[in-house]
């Protein structure tokens, strides 16, 4: 993948997160926190997990930022504060992706996982995981939103929908 592709993925990521948060705002407080048996239990828990892990990876990528001690940490109790933090983190990810070049993507990074094991890996392969992880857990939130709001109340998160909205595809 080229550096331009990761910038595109960072923009898609922010777009999809915005759509998820808009839908989550239509949930009742009980629905937002209801344990529905997903790995991080609820919409609230899963959205917090995504922010926790993005902050962990961005700290690994940049050396900057605060990180939580646990992957299931609840950083913010209410949706509004969580959304503001999400917007800030998405802007940070876009800024990071904007600065990437082919040399940076090919370079190895060293990091320790949450269990303390150390790894060395090319940045581009770690970024593949970073964006895939977002998609994976957003999919879980999407399923929870579909349960509460129905399919008609749940936004499309298809990459092609983002591409069409941003002029990367034209209708004939």
C-alpha positions as CSV (number, residue, x, y, z in Angstrom):
1,X,0.0,0.0,0.0
2,X,1.1,3.5,-0.6
3,X,1.2,6.4,1.8
4,X,-1.8,7.9,0.0
5,X,-3.8,4.7,0.8
6,X,-3.2,5.1,4.5
7,X,-4.4,8.7,4.3
8,X,-7.5,7.5,2.6
9,X,-8.1,4.9,5.3
10,X,-7.6,7.5,8.0
11,X,-10.2,9.7,6.4
12,X,-12.6,6.7,6.0
13,X,-12.0,5.8,9.6
14,X,-13.1,9.3,10.8
15,X,-16.1,9.3,8.5
16,X,-17.2,5.9,9.8
17,X,-16.7,6.9,13.4
18,X,-18.8,10.0,12.9
19,X,-21.6,7.9,11.5
20,X,-21.4,5.4,14.4
21,X,-21.5,8.2,17.0
22,X,-24.5,9.9,15.3
23,X,-26.4,6.7,15.4
24,X,-25.3,6.0,19.0
25,X,-26.7,9.4,20.0
26,X,-30.2,8.0,19.2
27,X,-29.9,5.3,21.9
28,X,-31.3,5.6,25.3
29,X,-28.8,5.7,28.2
30,X,-29.8,2.1,29.0
31,X,-29.3,0.9,25.5
32,X,-25.9,2.6,25.3
33,X,-24.7,0.7,28.3
34,X,-26.7,-2.6,27.9
35,X,-24.5,-5.7,28.0
36,X,-25.3,-7.5,24.8
37,X,-22.6,-10.2,25.1
38,X,-20.0,-8.7,22.8
39,X,-16.4,-8.8,23.8
40,X,-16.5,-5.3,25.3
41,X,-20.1,-5.8,26.4
42,X,-21.9,-2.7,25.1
43,X,-21.8,0.2,22.7
44,X,-20.3,2.2,25.5
45,X,-17.6,-0.4,26.3
46,X,-16.7,-1.0,22.6
47,X,-16.5,2.7,21.7
48,X,-14.2,3.2,24.7
49,X,-12.1,0.2,23.7
50,X,-11.6,1.7,20.2
51,X,-10.4,4.9,21.7
52,X,-8.1,3.1,24.2
53,X,-6.4,1.1,21.5
54,X,-6.1,3.9,19.0
55,X,-4.3,5.9,21.7
56,X,-2.0,2.9,22.4
57,X,-1.1,2.5,18.8
58,X,-0.6,6.3,18.2
59,X,1.7,6.4,21.2
60,X,3.7,3.5,19.6
61,X,3.8,5.3,16.3
62,X,4.6,8.8,17.6
63,X,5.9,8.4,21.1
64,X,3.3,10.9,22.3
65,X,0.1,10.7,24.2
66,X,-1.5,9.2,27.3
67,X,-2.5,5.5,27.3
68,X,-4.8,3.5,29.6
69,X,-3.5,0.5,31.6
70,X,-6.2,-1.9,30.3
71,X,-7.8,-2.6,27.0
72,X,-11.2,-2.5,28.6
73,X,-10.7,0.8,30.3
74,X,-13.6,3.2,30.4
75,X,-12.1,6.5,29.5
76,X,-15.3,8.5,29.4
77,X,-18.7,7.7,30.9
78,X,-20.9,9.8,28.7
79,X,-21.3,9.8,24.9
80,X,-20.7,13.5,24.4
81,X,-17.3,13.5,26.1
82,X,-16.3,10.3,24.4
83,X,-17.3,11.7,21.0
84,X,-15.2,14.8,21.5
85,X,-12.2,12.6,22.4
86,X,-12.9,10.4,19.3
87,X,-13.0,13.5,17.1
88,X,-9.6,14.7,18.5
89,X,-8.1,11.2,18.1
90,X,-9.4,10.9,14.5
91,X,-7.8,14.3,13.7
92,X,-4.5,13.1,15.2
93,X,-4.7,9.9,13.1
94,X,-5.3,11.9,9.9
95,X,-2.4,14.3,10.7
96,X,-0.1,11.3,11.3
97,X,-1.2,9.6,8.0
98,X,-0.8,12.8,6.1
99,X,2.9,12.9,7.0
100,X,3.6,9.2,6.0
101,X,5.8,8.5,3.0
102,X,7.1,5.2,1.5
103,X,10.3,5.2,3.5
104,X,8.3,5.6,6.8
105,X,6.0,2.8,5.8
106,X,8.8,0.4,5.1
107,X,10.7,1.2,8.3
108,X,10.4,-1.2,11.3
109,X,8.9,0.0,14.5
110,X,9.5,-1.6,17.9
111,X,6.8,-1.9,20.5
112,X,5.6,-4.0,23.4
113,X,2.1,-5.4,23.4
114,X,-0.3,-5.1,26.4
115,X,1.2,-8.2,27.9
116,X,4.7,-6.8,27.7
117,X,6.0,-9.0,24.8
118,X,8.3,-7.0,22.5
119,X,8.0,-7.0,18.7
120,X,9.6,-5.4,15.6
121,X,7.4,-5.0,12.6
122,X,7.3,-2.9,9.4
123,X,5.0,0.1,10.0
124,X,2.8,-0.6,7.0
125,X,1.9,-4.0,8.3
126,X,1.1,-2.5,11.7
127,X,-1.1,0.1,10.1
128,X,-3.0,-2.7,8.3
129,X,-3.8,-4.1,11.7
130,X,-4.6,-0.6,13.1
131,X,-7.3,0.1,10.5
132,X,-8.6,-3.4,10.4
133,X,-9.0,-3.4,14.2
134,X,-11.2,-0.3,13.9
135,X,-13.3,-1.9,11.3
136,X,-13.7,-5.1,13.3
137,X,-15.0,-3.4,16.4
138,X,-17.0,-0.8,14.6
139,X,-18.8,-3.8,13.0
140,X,-19.6,-5.0,16.5
141,X,-21.1,-1.6,17.4
142,X,-23.0,-1.6,14.1
143,X,-24.6,-4.9,15.0
144,X,-25.6,-3.6,18.4
145,X,-27.0,-0.4,16.8
146,X,-29.0,-2.6,14.4
147,X,-30.4,-4.5,17.3
148,X,-31.6,-1.3,19.0
149,X,-32.4,1.0,16.0
150,X,-33.2,-1.5,13.3
151,X,-31.5,-1.7,9.9
152,X,-33.1,1.5,8.7
153,X,-31.8,3.4,11.6
154,X,-28.2,2.1,11.3
155,X,-25.9,3.9,8.9
156,X,-23.9,2.2,6.0
157,X,-20.3,2.0,6.8
158,X,-19.3,0.6,3.5
159,X,-15.9,1.9,2.2
160,X,-17.5,2.3,-1.2
161,X,-20.1,4.6,0.2
162,X,-17.3,6.8,1.6
163,X,-15.6,6.7,-1.7
164,X,-18.7,7.7,-3.6
165,X,-19.4,10.6,-1.1
166,X,-15.9,11.8,-1.6
167,X,-15.8,11.7,-5.4
168,X,-13.7,8.6,-5.8
169,X,-16.5,7.0,-7.8
170,X,-19.0,8.5,-10.3
171,X,-22.3,7.2,-11.4
172,X,-22.8,6.7,-15.1
